[in-house]
Amino acid sequence: MTLNYLRLPLCLIFIGISAFAQKEKIAQQPNILFVLTDDQRYDSVKTFNMAIDGQEMSKLGYIESPEVDKLAAQGTTFINTYCQATGCAPSRATMHQGRYPFRSGVYEFEWHNNAAKHMKPSLPEQLATLGYQTFHVGKLGYRLKGLTPDGKTKKHNVYQTDIDFRRLGYEGLTDYSYGGFKKIDGKPLNSYVNNIGFFVTPDGKFEYVSQDLVAQRSEYKNVAAEVTKKYDLLRHYKKGQKESIYKGMIISGVSPQPAGKTRDGYYAHFLNEYLVNENKQFNAGSMKFQGVDPSKPVFAHVGFDFPHTPVLPPADYRERFQKHTYKIPEFNKKELATMSQQMKRITGNKPSYHFTEEEQQKMIQDYYAFCAYGDRLVGKTAKDFVAYSEKHNRPWMIIYVCGDHGWKLNEHGAISKFTPWDWDSHNPIIVVSSDKKKFPAGKIVTEFTEFVDIAPTALSAAGVNLNDTKFDYLDGLDLAEVVSKEAPIRDYIVGESHAVTGARAYIRTKDYVLSLKTRPTRKEGENMTWALTASWEDLDPALYDFKKDPAEVNNVAFDKKYKTIAKAMKDKLLNIVLGDNRVEVNWEKWGTGTKTYHSNFAPGAHDYKLKIK
């Protein structure tokens, strides 16, 4: 046998060795699960509260998080992680691209395309080139399009397998959804009606809520009042306005479906269906999908909707949390005297200080109940994923992100997000891995980390050499190197979000946070460096001393004692977000545009170092 082997041509021997090496490399690539929740505050998780506030329960009251606490005990928690944009779509673009908004040109909810010269393949697309099969279920919020040769947009499949739940919502695999309809209950409408909300009961009945629908079909005129009462719905309303049964975010209520049969429950279910149906087809409603191929590594992304509005926890969770009384965050209108105009506009858009005490209690109770229910689903998702990976003796990694950004529960007198305050931007990450040397069990990392770190962490685990120049576009750090202290230590984090507030950027150190208006309009390529010469008043600054004012209620931007601090932070922030390879793109409607603008007057400004005298 040995002699026959030696007579083989050397090229065939080398081919055999190369094929074996490639097979071994693939065998060592870990399965990766990326779990992301929506609008989730850090104080809904006991582990995070202990590390940040020194107590298990939220300062507002009772919470439950046994499954995420297990993940923290099994892995490494990056407790001081901050998002780079406090709105859903730009934050999710940051995670999928591994780039800051000022480097990607994605600042708010604009559709964008992959044809602009500076664009690079997203994280799942990069992993696919490394041999991964990619899967997504749930909310994506990454508004990327492809371009046809004639300049029109087309759907771009970021994930190879993507279960579209907007369609499955129409099929009743949900508890609540919304969409446009051409016909209702099998009967055509006179004209297309958009944004119809609908509840789905356990027996499959659809309950439609829409004033526009009522205008065409009078038989639905009582439905909104009926479901408001039946599901105990509280919608957001402004002071002096009558609460609507049709409009306004649903910030409190009960799901029509039992636990496990909600929209989020189906997300967890279909991830498991994908994993157990190895090389076989499985059904998701009327759609058919191919199950996982165990010979390849898998990158799976589950985008949970909870606790985003509509806040509809299942009945058993809601009942349990209604037994607890919460401390409602106090709001003093004196805060408005120093609040920046842009941030005042946000709080004025979604105020909650005028709600009755009963309404505020229900809002908080249901929010934490929804988080507790979601915790159960996160636990199921992680358990199913690890079981599949261990069944096939493959290394694995779970990246859990607590919210694409945070949420206010009457802090600063408002609900919602979009502002640079800590409640909107502080979102810890947990990485659990079969490789305990890289991500030790129970370890808590206190250094600053950012959402831009997610992509390089996953790519590095998959075998990428991040020092390769082809990955120079990545703005983040490998979290494994943060753990091992091989990565630079950040003195600050930065972010920028134009959605709702208007153009505004922020920089946060361990002691201070400064945010500034960066331009008078949001028009791409116009007034890109306006902030460099604008007056301090025109910059609409907000500076908070986190040591003395952890609730961030006293804006000291105009206090002379903070003049030196404010200037150092302002100069650093503007040099980074306006002058260190800034990109803006006129994406146009539906993301058809590719006209790009650049600003690079301070290259290298983002060096992680900030000295404040």
Buried (B, 14 or more C-beta within 10 A) or exposed (E): EEEEEEEEEEEEEEEEEEEEEEEEEBEEBBBBBBBBBBBBBBBBBBBBBBBBBEEBBBEBBBBBBEBBBBBBEBBBBBBBBBBBBBBBBBBBBBBBBBBBBBBBBBBBBBBBBBBBEBBBBBBBBBBBEBBBBBBBBBBBBBBBBBBEEEEEBEEBEBBBBBBEBEBBBBBBBBBBBBBEBEEBEEEEBEEEBEEBBBBBBEEEEBBBBBBBBBEEBEEBEEBBEEBBEBBBBBBBBBEEEEBEBBBBBBBBBBBBBEBBBBBBBBBBBBBBBBBBBBEEEBEBBEEEBBBBEBEEBBBBBBBBBBBBBBBBBBBEBBEBBBEBEBEBBEBEEEBBEBBBEBBBBBBBBBBBBBBEEEBBBBBBBBBBBBBBBBBBBBBBBBBBBBEBBEEBEBBBBBBBBBBBBBBBBBBBBBBBBBBBBBBBBBBBBBBBBBEEEBBBEEBBBEBBBBBBBBBBBBBBBBBBEBEEEEBEBBBBBBBBBBBEEEBEEBBBBBBBBBBBBBBBBBBBBBEBBBBBBBBBEBEBEEBBBBBBEBEBEEBBBBBBBBEEEEBBBBBBBEBEEBEEBBEBBBBBBBBBBBBBBBBBBBBBEBBBBBEBBEBEEBEEBBEEEBEBE
